[in-house]
Amino acid sequence: MPTILERLNADLKTAMKARDTERMDTLRMAISAIKYRQIDATAPLAHSEEEDVLRKQVKQRDDSIEQFAKAGRQELADKETRERAILGEYLPKELTDAELRATIDALIAGLPPTATFPDAMKAAMGALKDKAPGKAIQAAVRAAMDARVSP
């Protein structure tokens, strides 16, 4: 199975042939981010490390989308959304909201009754770090802990 970097390079060639500038630019940024991380590590990256780099890129896009939307710059928010979708193609599928809630409910049910929000977040992030965005995990844990306190 090819590495993420190999897939990015192959898809970059395809995008260049198709003259898809937005996809080319996005793939080039992702390739560059992975190569910078390789230089810092002074070794080829493991698959999980390549995924971490792409997750960071996706998170940056999410933050930009939020800021552009607040500033009323919808055209820039749309561009970031398209870039996020391109990067998402190289990451494992994220859990749906229903799957996330069910998983977190099961995790919290396994915690002692005296568990606090930070305890629940630590357990949830350990189990779901690579399967859902941190903000979504936090919101689901908060809702589950609130439901646990006030039935």
C-alpha positions as a Python dict, from the first residue, in 0.01 Angstrom:
ca = {
    (1, 'M'): (0, 0, 0),
    (2, 'P'): (147, 336, -97),
    (3, 'T'): (219, 595, 169),
    (4, 'I'): (13, 911, 194),
    (5, 'L'): (303, 1108, 48),
    (6, 'E'): (322, 874, -251),
    (7, 'R'): (-54, 907, -306),
    (8, 'L'): (-30, 1286, -279),
    (9, 'N'): (250, 1296, -538),
    (10, 'A'): (60, 1069, -778),
    (11, 'D'): (-257, 1275, -741),
    (12, 'L'): (-57, 1594, -789),
    (13, 'K'): (61, 1465, -1128),
    (14, 'T'): (-299, 1385, -1221),
    (15, 'A'): (-414, 1731, -1112),
    (16, 'M'): (-134, 1891, -1313),
    (17, 'K'): (-241, 1703, -1625),
    (18, 'A'): (-603, 1809, -1564),
    (19, 'R'): (-491, 2167, -1494),
    (20, 'D'): (-688, 2169, -1168),
    (21, 'T'): (-507, 2457, -999),
    (22, 'E'): (-697, 2450, -671),
    (23, 'R'): (-628, 2080, -621),
    (24, 'M'): (-263, 2126, -726),
    (25, 'D'): (-213, 2407, -475),
    (26, 'T'): (-375, 2210, -194),
    (27, 'L'): (-174, 1896, -268),
    (28, 'R'): (149, 2095, -292),
    (29, 'M'): (82, 2250, 50),
    (30, 'A'): (18, 1906, 200),
    (31, 'I'): (330, 1757, 41),
    (32, 'S'): (536, 2049, 166),
    (33, 'A'): (401, 2010, 521),
    (34, 'I'): (487, 1639, 523),
    (35, 'K'): (836, 1703, 384),
    (36, 'Y'): (902, 1971, 648),
    (37, 'R'): (798, 1725, 917),
    (38, 'Q'): (1031, 1463, 763),
    (39, 'I'): (1320, 1709, 772),
    (40, 'D'): (1247, 1786, 1138),
    (41, 'A'): (1233, 1415, 1218),
    (42, 'T'): (1542, 1344, 1001),
    (43, 'A'): (1373, 1023, 888),
    (44, 'P'): (1080, 909, 678),
    (45, 'L'): (749, 946, 860),
    (46, 'A'): (532, 659, 971),
    (47, 'H'): (180, 639, 831),
    (48, 'S'): (30, 775, 1156),
    (49, 'E'): (270, 1071, 1150),
    (50, 'E'): (169, 1155, 793),
    (51, 'E'): (-194, 1141, 904),
    (52, 'D'): (-114, 1374, 1195),
    (53, 'V'): (34, 1628, 953),
    (54, 'L'): (-278, 1614, 736),
    (55, 'R'): (-506, 1640, 1043),
    (56, 'K'): (-319, 1955, 1141),
    (57, 'Q'): (-375, 2093, 791),
    (58, 'V'): (-747, 2009, 816),
    (59, 'K'): (-770, 2178, 1156),
    (60, 'Q'): (-605, 2489, 1012),
    (61, 'R'): (-868, 2489, 735),
    (62, 'D'): (-1146, 2451, 994),
    (63, 'D'): (-1015, 2748, 1191),
    (64, 'S'): (-984, 2955, 873),
    (65, 'I'): (-1338, 2866, 766),
    (66, 'E'): (-1470, 2981, 1102),
    (67, 'Q'): (-1274, 3308, 1092),
    (68, 'F'): (-1368, 3387, 732),
    (69, 'A'): (-1734, 3317, 804),
    (70, 'K'): (-1726, 3553, 1104),
    (71, 'A'): (-1563, 3821, 889),
    (72, 'G'): (-1826, 3784, 616),
    (73, 'R'): (-1576, 3653, 360),
    (74, 'Q'): (-1782, 3363, 232),
    (75, 'E'): (-1580, 3320, -90),
    (76, 'L'): (-1266, 3254, 115),
    (77, 'A'): (-1456, 3024, 353),
    (78, 'D'): (-1582, 2828, 51),
    (79, 'K'): (-1225, 2796, -84),
    (80, 'E'): (-1102, 2665, 252),
    (81, 'T'): (-1396, 2422, 263),
    (82, 'R'): (-1299, 2280, -76),
    (83, 'E'): (-935, 2248, 35),
    (84, 'R'): (-1050, 2071, 353),
    (85, 'A'): (-1247, 1824, 142),
    (86, 'I'): (-942, 1751, -73),
    (87, 'L'): (-725, 1687, 233),
    (88, 'G'): (-998, 1474, 390),
    (89, 'E'): (-968, 1228, 102),
    (90, 'Y'): (-633, 1114, 242),
    (91, 'L'): (-752, 1061, 601),
    (92, 'P'): (-959, 776, 746),
    (93, 'K'): (-1333, 840, 756),
    (94, 'E'): (-1443, 1030, 1067),
    (95, 'L'): (-1716, 900, 1295),
    (96, 'T'): (-2068, 1030, 1240),
    (97, 'D'): (-2231, 1228, 1520),
    (98, 'A'): (-2442, 928, 1619),
    (99, 'E'): (-2140, 695, 1627),
    (100, 'L'): (-1943, 951, 1826),
    (101, 'R'): (-2221, 995, 2083),
    (102, 'A'): (-2264, 619, 2120),
    (103, 'T'): (-1890, 565, 2169),
    (104, 'I'): (-1862, 846, 2422),
    (105, 'D'): (-2171, 726, 2610),
    (106, 'A'): (-2009, 383, 2640),
    (107, 'L'): (-1679, 535, 2755),
    (108, 'I'): (-1847, 751, 3018),
    (109, 'A'): (-2056, 460, 3142),
    (110, 'G'): (-1730, 280, 3215),
    (111, 'L'): (-1592, 567, 3425),
    (112, 'P'): (-1638, 577, 3803),
    (113, 'P'): (-1933, 787, 3928),
    (114, 'T'): (-1695, 1046, 4069),
    (115, 'A'): (-1528, 1109, 3730),
    (116, 'T'): (-1503, 1472, 3628),
    (117, 'F'): (-1514, 1635, 3285),
    (118, 'P'): (-1131, 1631, 3249),
    (119, 'D'): (-1129, 1259, 3332),
    (120, 'A'): (-1391, 1194, 3067),
    (121, 'M'): (-1206, 1408, 2810),
    (122, 'K'): (-881, 1223, 2877),
    (123, 'A'): (-1051, 888, 2818),
    (124, 'A'): (-1237, 1012, 2509),
    (125, 'M'): (-934, 1175, 2347),
    (126, 'G'): (-726, 864, 2409),
    (127, 'A'): (-984, 647, 2236),
    (128, 'L'): (-1108, 881, 1964),
    (129, 'K'): (-821, 1120, 1884),
    (130, 'D'): (-782, 994, 1528),
    (131, 'K'): (-1149, 927, 1463),
    (132, 'A'): (-1314, 1267, 1522),
    (133, 'P'): (-1223, 1635, 1557),
    (134, 'G'): (-1136, 1752, 1908),
    (135, 'K'): (-1418, 2008, 1917),
    (136, 'A'): (-1675, 1743, 1831),
    (137, 'I'): (-1537, 1511, 2099),
    (138, 'Q'): (-1545, 1791, 2355),
    (139, 'A'): (-1905, 1882, 2273),
    (140, 'A'): (-2018, 1519, 2291),
    (141, 'V'): (-1837, 1460, 2622),
    (142, 'R'): (-1986, 1778, 2770),
    (143, 'A'): (-2336, 1672, 2663),
    (144, 'A'): (-2287, 1320, 2801),
    (145, 'M'): (-2148, 1447, 3131),
    (146, 'D'): (-2435, 1697, 3165),
    (147, 'A'): (-2686, 1416, 3100),
    (148, 'R'): (-2507, 1201, 3358),
    (149, 'V'): (-2532, 1471, 3626),
    (150, 'S'): (-2894, 1569, 3564),
    (151, 'P'): (-3101, 1269, 3453),
}
